[in-house]
Amino acid sequence: MKLIVSDLDGTLLNSKHEISKENVKALRTAKENGYEVAIATGRIYTDVLNILKKADIEAHIISGNGSTVHTIEGKKIKSWSIPKDELKAAIHWLIDNNFFLQLLTDKNVYLHYDFENTIKEDYKLAKSNNPKITKEYIDITMNLIFSQYGIKYFNNIDELLDSDLEFCCISSMSFDENKLNYGREYVKNFKGLSSVISHKYNFELVSKDASKGNALEYLAKHLNISLNDVIAFGDNFNDVSMFKKAGISVAMGNAENEVKRMCRFVTLTNNEDGVANFIYRHLEKTNAESTPA
């Protein structure tokens, strides 16, 4: 194996949205053993850079669910932005149907200034249909949103959409199961877009040509590394496209059961340093096989 690629949320990041010291140590050990390291995430590029800087590690970065590819030196080598007509149609449909949304470029996350009320209203709807749902989900969602780097706020959506900005991803969500499923199904009508799921309550829209798998393939080719020599870590359905490309696919212990069944291996949870655990075991096995008897 020559390239290790890892998702962030629910995978390399623990529940505190941090890369643990053990995971950092494992990635550095892999580098010392000749491996390239990459991150593949739904987060934006500048947000990932901020997270890696705090952990004092460097990596190639696939961001926006495969919409952009940056090298370890910070050079953007590929991007798939959302066509303007599809972008406007999708955004206005989401707004007209009272969906919370985030608009992503590779540098910033754009939120409506009143987004917190949209989330709270959605929670009220969910609570009326499912009394068992708790406020904990709002707190988790808010913490995840505010953990992002590069947040900007907008008031006039048409003004934002008519700007020169290139948007790579639309992220939406609902706590209400019926509303969520309706949204996930309806957005399939936007033929220029592809929909992926990275969380129990969300769906994200990217260009039809963008995916973590396609971005991984592009990066591997750029690095002159065979996809058979790639180890991919992830926990959710937006990671499936890269699992299908990688020689070794590894699901986290906290991954959805369906995702686990798609992978060759399952490691420990993200709060148990599952990425590090697998890297160490893989290196131990590889080194043992290369040592003469």
Protein Blocks (a to p, Z undefined) as FASTA:
>chain_A
ZZdcddfehplpcfkopacfklmmmmmmmmmnopacddddfbdfklmmmmmmmnopacdd
dehhhpaccdfkopafbdcdddfklmmmmmmmmmmnopacddddfkbccddfklmmmmmm
mmmmmmmmmmmbcfklmmmmmmmmmmpghiacdfblmlmmmmmbdcfbdcdddfblklmm
mmmmmmmmmmkbccddfbfkbccdddfkbcfklmmmmmmmmnopafklcccddfbfklmm
mmmmpmbdcddfkbcfklmmmpmbdcddfklommmmmmmmmmmmmmmmmpcZZ
